[in-house]
Amino acid sequence: MFRRLPVSHHTNSSAAGGRTGVWLIGARGSVATTAVAGCAALAAGLQPPTGLVTETEEFAASGLPALPSLVFGGHDTAGTPLPKRAEELAAQGVLPHWLPAAVTAELAAAEARIRPGGPLPGDGRSRTELIEAFAADMREFTESTGVARTVVVNVASTEPLPAAGVWPASSLYAAAALRAGCGYVNFTPSTGMHLPELAQQAAASGLPYAGRDGKTGQTLLRAVLAPMFRQRALAVRAWSGTNLLGGGDGAALADPAAAAAKNAGKARVLADNLGTVPEGEVHIDEVPALGDWKTAWDHVVFDGFLGTRMVLQTIWQGCDSALAAPLVLDLVRLTARALERGLSGPRPELGFYFKDPDGATSSLAEQYAALLAFADRLASPAPGEGEGR
């Protein structure tokens, strides 16, 4: 019924290193559902790996886990099962209409491994009890599936910035990942591992982690255009933007506090690449009718030779989950390989994927060069070579 595509011949570590667990925070959300369904489709050869940087030739010798070796589970507070979520996304045009039926077994298997998240209103458990409960779920997943290692990925809705002394849910999950011995990726703007109280634990854990806020659309374009202005000595006077989006992300970002957390990463990209912060703001407007689709407009005012005032306008229209899901799979594979190699601490080499990366440049070209160097480092070590940091 479906045309089977050639399977990647990239060298991978799945035979020697076993399967890799992927524990998704927000496991029934649009991004998670698209990642699980997409991985199953690619593993079966039903679709090409468009959008997966780790499936390009530059990563062929990096020893990354093969896509068929990924095993999914996770936490979520929502109740809609993954097969049903996939059908909903297919109805919106996010997934091919035939895909949910083609990968229903894989979706059902992942659904069976999803555990209740939290904390929900009225949950009286202490911070320590919540962290231990989440960590126990992660450990049970690793042990029951027999995976060699697990990477926790936060793809839940954006949280507002927490008040001083408050541990948001994203940080509870991050602490649980450390306790369970898992690699960690924060694909959201939420606090996660960036809570000051977690810094010492993270440093002592010996685990790799990366984040935050996946760079999928408007900010990706800004990361390309901003260096152009600076390298051509063109003075940017104002850079304004508007985002229209629906779905769960649109609902979450309708909260001004959550939108502020999101916009912090967008502003950093301009500040890093321009060397200054131009006038202008980014506005985020919820449009429920758009579903998982989003439109982003940018309006850039700049001065040229002799002060000639000029304008650049861009329009980005995309499907958020289809943009994000391949990046999630890339990050899982890279973090899992770093975990296998014994690399620990923040991985600035993965800044290519984030708006607000850990201690890395925001120049996309420099980030890509760092990522390729990391790919070389992840290649199987020569005999006698130490792993190190």
N, C-alpha and C positions, 0 to 999 in steps of 0.2 A: 504493500500500500504506500509506503514511504520510500523515497530514494535514499539508500544508505551511502553516506559519504566516507571517504578514506579516513581512517583513524590516525591521529598524530603518531609519528615515529620518534618523537623526542625521547631521549634517554631520561628515565625517571627512576626514583628510588622506591617505587611501590613494591617491587619484588623483594628487595633486601630489607627495606625499612617498614614493611607492613602498611596497613591502611591508615588513613588520617581522619580523625574526628573533627567535625565542624559544628560547634555549639553556637547557635544564633540567638541573640537577645532580640526579641521581636520576631520570633520564628514564623508567625503567621501573617506577617506584614507583606506588603507588595514586593519590596526588594528581596526579602528572604524567599518568598514563593517563587519569584522569577529566577533567583540563583539556583534553588533546588531543581526546579523544572528544567532550567537551561542546562545545568550540569548533566542531568539525566539524558537530555536530548543530544548533547555533545558526546557523551560516553557511548551512546548507541549509534553514533554516526548519522543522526537524523538532520543535523544542522551543522554548518561550518562554524569555527570558533571566532567569528567576527567580534572584535572588541576585546579579546583576551590578549594582552601584551605578552603574557607568559607562554603563549602558543606560537610566538614568532621565533625565527631561527636563532636569534641572539640568546635565547634561553634554553636551547636544545640540550646543552651539556651541563645544565645547572643542577641536575638531580632532583627536580621538583616532583612531588607526588602526582601520579597520573590522575586525571579527572575521574575515571571509573573507581579509583581507590578512596574517594571522599565519601564519608558517612555522615549524615546530617541528623541533628536533633536540636533542642533549644528550649528556651523559656518564652512564654507569652502570657499576657493577661487576657487576650482576646480569645473567643471561643470558636470562631469559624474554622473548620478543618482545612488543611492545606489543599486537598483535592477540590473543595468548593471554592477556595480563594483563587485557585488556578482557573477554574471555570469563569469566575467573575472577571479576572484579568483578560482572559481570552475574549470575553464579550466586549471589553473595552478596546480591543485591538492591541493590548500590551503583549500578549502571547499569541502565537499562531493558533487559529481556531481549532486545529486538530491536535495540538500538543497535549492538553490535559488528559485526553483519552490515551494517548500514546505512552505517557509516563505515569499513569495512575498508580502503578505498583510502587514506584519509587516515592511518589508523593505520600502514599499511604504509609510506607515504611518510616519516612521521616516524621509524619504526623504521630505515629505511635510512640515516638521518642520525645515528644514535646511535653514539658512539665509546666505547671502553673507558675507564673511569675509573680512579682509583687514589688513593693508592698501595696496591697489594695486598701481602700478606706476601711478603717476598723481593725486592721491587722495589728495586734498587740505585741508582736514579737520584737525583741530588742534588735539593735543593729548587729550585735554579735550572732544572735540566733538566725537572723535573716542571711547573713553572709555564710554561716555554716550550712544552712539549708540549701542555698544555691550551690555551694561548693560540693555538697553531698550529691546533688543531682548530676553535676558535671563528672564527678568521680565515678558514679554508678554508670553513666553513659560510657565512659572510657573503658571500664571493666567489662560491662555486659556486651559491648560490641567487639571487644578485643582489638580496638585500634591501638596503634603504636604510640600515638600522641594526639592531643586535641588542641585546636585553636578556637578561642572564644571570640566572636565578632558581634559588636553592638551595632545593630541596624534598626533599633527602636526609634520611636518618635523623639524629636528634639525636646529637651528639657529646658526650662528657664535656668539662668545662673543661680546656684544655690546661695542661701543666706549663710553668713559666717557660722561655722560650727555644724552645719547641716550636711548630712551625707545623702545626696540624691540617689535614686535607684541605680543610675549608671555606675556610680562609684561602689555601690554594694556589689554589683555584678563583677566589676573590675577586681575588687578585693577577693571575691570568691574564685575568680580565675587564678589569681596568684596562689590562693590556698590549695586549689585543686591541681596546681602544677601545669597549667595550660598557657600557651602563648595567647596574646591578647591583641585585638585590633578594635579601635574605636572609629567606626565609619561615620559617626554623627558629631554634631557640635557640642554634645553634652559633656559634662565634666569628666566622667570616667576616671582614668588613671591620673588626671591632672589635679586631683584633690591633694593639697599639701600633706595631709596626714598619711597618704599612701606612698609618698615619695620614697621613704626609707624602706618600706616593705618591698616596693618594686625593685629598688636597687639591690636588695639582699636576696631576691628570689632566684636569680640566675636564669630568668626567663626573658624571651624577647617580646617587645610590645611596640605598637605603632599607632599613630593617629595624628590629628583628628579631623573629622568632617570631610567626607569624600568630595573630590573635585570633579564634577561631572558635566557642568554646563556653562553657566554664565562666568563663573570664576575661572574655569579652564580657558575660556576665550580671553579673559582679562590677563591671564598669565602669559598668553602668547602676544597680545597686543601691547601691553605696558612696556616690555623691554624694547619693542620696536620704536616707540616714541623716544625713550631715553637714549637708545643707541644712535638715533638720527638727530639728537639734540633738539627735539621739538618739545616745547614747553606745554605740558598739559595743565590747563587752568581749571577745568571742572570735569568730573566724571560721575554721571548720575545713572541710576538704573531702576527698573521696575520688574518685579517678578509676579506673574499670575500663575497660580497653581491650585490644584484640587487634591483629592485623596487625603490620606492620613497626614501627610506632611503639610498640606495646606491648612488642615484643621489645627495641627499643633502650632504652626507658625502664625496663626491668627492671634495667638497670645503675644503681645508686644515684648514680653520678657524673653520668650523663646526666640522671637525674630531677632532680638538684639544679640543673642548668643550666636545665631547663624551669621549675622552680618559682620561680626568681629573678624571671622576668617576672610571674608570678601575684602574687607578694608586692609587686612595685613598684606594681601597679594599686591595691592596698589602701592602701599607704603614701601614695601621691600623692593619692588621693581622700578618705581619712579624716584625713590629717594625723598619723597615728600607726599603729603596727603592733600590731594586736590579738593576743591569745593565739590559739593554734591552728596547725595545720600542714595541708599538702596531701599526701595519700598517693596514689601512683600504683601500681596493681596490674595486672599483666599477666594477661589472661584470654584465651588463644588462641582459644577457641571463639567469642568475639565478632567475630572477623575485623576488618573495618573500622569496626565500630560501637563506640560508647563510651557509658558512663553516668557522669555526674558528680553527686555529692551535695554540697550545701553546708549547713552548720549554723551559723547566726548567732545569737549571744546579745547582746542589747542592753538598755540601760536606758531607760525612759521617764520621764514626769513622776512626781516623788516617789520615784524610784528603783525603780519597778515593773519587775521583770525579765521580759523577753519573748524569744521565739524565732521566727526565720524559717528555714524549711527549703525548699530548692529541689531539684528533680531535673531534670537535663538529659540527654536521650537523643538522640543524633544520629549521623549518618554522617560521619565525619571528612573523607573525601575530597570528599563532596558539599558540605560546608560550606566547605572550603578552595579547591576548584578555581575557583569564580567570583571569589574574592579574588585568586588568582594572575593570572587574566585581567585583572581591573581594574588590578592593579599593573603588569602588562606594558604595558598601553595608556597609563597615566598616565606611567610612566617613559620609554616610547618618545617620547611627545609632549614631555616635558621635555628629552630628548636632542635632539630635532628643534629645539626652541626655544633650545638652547644653555645651558640651566640646568645648573648643576653643584653638586657637593657633596652633603652629606646633605639629604634632603628631609623635614623634620619635618612638612610638610603631609600626608604619607602616614601619619602616626601613627595615624590612624583604624583602620588595618588590623593594628596590631601591639601585642603585650603590652609590649614593651620598645623603644619608638620612639626615634629619634635626637633627643634634646633637646626632646621635645614633652610637652605635658600628657597625663595619662592619663584626663582627663574625656572620655567619649565625645561629649557634646554639643559641647564645645569643639573636639574633634578633627574632628567633622563640619563645623562652621562653617569651620574652617581648610581642610578639603578642598574645600568649595564655593568658597572664595575662590581656592584653587589652580586649580580648574576655570575660573574666570573669567580667571585669569592665563594659562592655557594657550590661551585663545581666540586666533585669528589676530591678530597684532599690527597695529595701525594703521600706515599708511604712514609710514616714518621712525622708528618706534618701535624702540628698541634692545632686545636680548634681556636682557643683564645676568645677574646671579646669581639 
